[in-house]
Amino acid sequence: MGALHRRVGENCRTISGSRVNREGPAWRSPQAWITLLVVLAIALSVDLWSKSAAFSSVGENPVVLEPQEAVSDPSYRIPWHGGVHAISPDLLDFHLVINHGAVFGIGQSARGIFIGFTLIAVAAGVFIFGWWTRARSMWAHIAIGLILAGGLGNLYDRITFGAVRDFLYMFPRRNLPLNLHWPGGSTEIFPWVFNVADMLLLSGMALLIIFSRREDQRREALAKKSGDASQIAETQTQGK
């Protein structure tokens, strides 16, 4: 009987320890680190490879960026090229652009500011991963990995080439209806050229928002369940 009690006690401690590990901070979990780093490595590799492949093959000749020229001349542009019709009819083209601004060309000619901001954002992402998420929060770790990959991919471009390499052009040759136009005057449906890193940033942020919302719903459900259990226990106590 004593051996049985000891075995039951060990099982309870194992279950309790497993629960604590799953609910502990992510920086203590090897599995959480592996998830983050694998997603980061794969996504960053895809971004850098896609940029290199596009700038080597989309134009009539490979485009070799000279960092000194791109940094010193914010108006520097890629030589004219016809581009590639990637998905017809007019859904996606490959067209080479260098972007001195942020996502979709926002904030031109602020390279130093964007480098500093990206470094701060990367540090914040690591902090959020380690101390805000739990060991069990796999989807949050995937989202943060995507965000970090997008930020580091564009940071690499800014440091190496002085500007970000963009090549994805959605809905080319399609205009807004009813003579509508964007504040800059463009009548195209989507006048911005972007890259895989931009997609990683936006998809990671969307996934993180969804995860955060579901976590709030989970906490509300647990709180309600705990409140119902407390009320039942109180009622039973009063009945006695």
N, C-alpha and C positions, 0 to 999 in steps of 0.2 A: 504493500500500500504506500509506503514511504517513497519507493522508487517511482510509483505512478504519479504521486504528487510532485516529485522533482521534475519529471518529464513534462507534466502539464505546465509547471512554472517556467521551464526553459522555452517551451513553445510560445507561451504568452509573451516572454521577453523578446523572442525572435520576431514575432508579429509586431510588437510595439516598436522594436528597433527599426524594422522595415518601414513602418509608417512614419517614424521620425525622419528617416533618411529621405523618403519621398517628399515630406513636407519641409525639409530643411532648405537652406539657401542653395542656389544652383552652384555657387563657386566651390562647394564641398562635394559636388557630385561628379565623378569621372564621366558618367554617361552623358550628363548635360554638357560638359566640355567637349566631348567627342562629337555630339550632335552639332554644336555651334561651329567647331573647327572644320568638320567635314563639309557642312553647308557653305561656310565661308570659302573654303579652298575650291570647291567645285564651281560655285557661282562666280568667284573672282577670275578663275581660269577661263570660264566661258566668255566673260566680258572682255578680257584682254585679248583672247584669241579672236573673237569676232571683230574687234576693232582692227587688229593687225591684218586679218584676212580681207576685210573690206577695203582698207587703204592700199592693199597690195593688188587687188583684182577688179575693183569697181570702175576705176578710171581707165582711160585708154593706156596709160602707163602707171606703174606703181607710184604712189605719192609718198615722198620722203619728207617728213617735217623737219625743219631746222629750228630747234628750240629758241635760239638767239633771235632769229627773225620773227618768230611768232610772238615772243615776249615783248620785243621792242616795238612791234607794229601791231596794235590792236585791230587795225583794219585789214590785216593780212587775210587773204582768202585762198582757198584751194583753186588751182587752175581749172578752167571750165572743162566739164566733161558731161557726156550724155546721161550717165547713170545707168541703172539696170532696173527693168520692170520685173520685180520679184513676184508679186501676186497680182494677177489681173482679175477683173477689169479695174484698174486704177485703185487698188486697195493698198498696195505697198510698193515703194521703190527703194532701191539702195542709192543714196546720193551723199557724197562726201562733203562734210562741213566741219570746220573747227570752231568751237564755241568758247569764247572768253568769259562767258557768264555761268549761270547755274543751270538747273534743270530746265530744259526747253528754251535755253538762251536768256533766261532772266538775269539781269544785273551784269551787264557787260563791263569789261575792263576793271575787274576787281580781283585779280588773281591772288594777291597776298591775303586779302580778307577771306576769300573762299578756302585757301589752304589752311589758315588758322581756324576758321569755323569748322572745317571738316575734321581737323585733329581733335577739337573739343567735342564734336559730335561722336567721333569714334570712342573717345574716352568715356563719354556719357553712355554710349551703347554697352560698353563692357561693364560699367557700373550697374546699369539697369539689369543686365544679364545676371551678374553675380549676386546682387543684394535685393533686387526687386522681385525676380522670378524664383519659383521653387524648383527643386530638383525634378519634379514630375512634369514641369511645364514645357513639354517637348515642342509644341507649336509656337510658343513664345521664343524658344531658342532658335527654331528654324527662321522665324521672322527677323530676329536680331541678326542672325547670320547673313540673311539676304541684305539687310540694311547696311551692315558693315562692309559686305562685298561691294555693294554699289558705291558707297562712300570712298572706299579704298581704290576702287577701279578708276574713278574720276580723279582722285587725289594723285594717283600715279601719273595720269596724263598731264595734270597741271604742273607737277614737279618736273617731269621728263620732257614734255613738249611745250609747256607754257600755255596750253589750252586743251580743251577736251575734244576728243575725236568722236563725232557723231556721224551716223550714216543711215538711220531708219527714218523714212519719210512716208507717213500714212496719208491715204486719200489724196494722192497727187492729182493735179488737174481737176479737182472737184471744188466747186465754190458753194458758199453759203446761199440759201434761198432768199428771195425777196430783197435782193441787193443789200443784204446785211454785211457788216464787216467788223473786224476786230478793232480795238482802240488804236492799234498801229496803222490801220488802213487796209490790212490784208483782207481779201474776200475769200480766201481758201478755208475749207472746213477745218483743217488742222495744219497751220502754216509752219510748225516747228519740226526740226529734225532732231532726233534723239538717239540714244544708244541703249545697250543692254543694261548698263549700270543704272540708268534712269528707271528702267523697268523694274530692276531689283529693288531700288529704293522705294518706289511707289507700292509695289506688291508686298514688300516687307512691312511697310507702315500700315497698309490695309489689313494684313494678317494680324498684326499686333493689336490693332483697334478691335478686330473681331474677337481675339483672344481675351482682351481686357474686358470687353462687354460680357462674354460668357463667364468669366471669372466672377464678375459682379453678380450675375444671375445665380451662379453656384453658391456664393456666399449668402445671398438673400434666401435661397432655398434652405441652406443649412441653418441659418438663423431662425427661419420660420419653423423648421422641424424641431430645433432645440427648444423654441418657445412653446410649441405644442406639447412636447414631452414634459416640460416643466409644469405646464398647466395640468396635465393628466396626473402627474405625481402629486401636485398640490391638492387636486380634487380627491385623490385616493387617501391622502393624509387626513383631510378634513372629514372624510367618510368614516375613518376609524375613530 
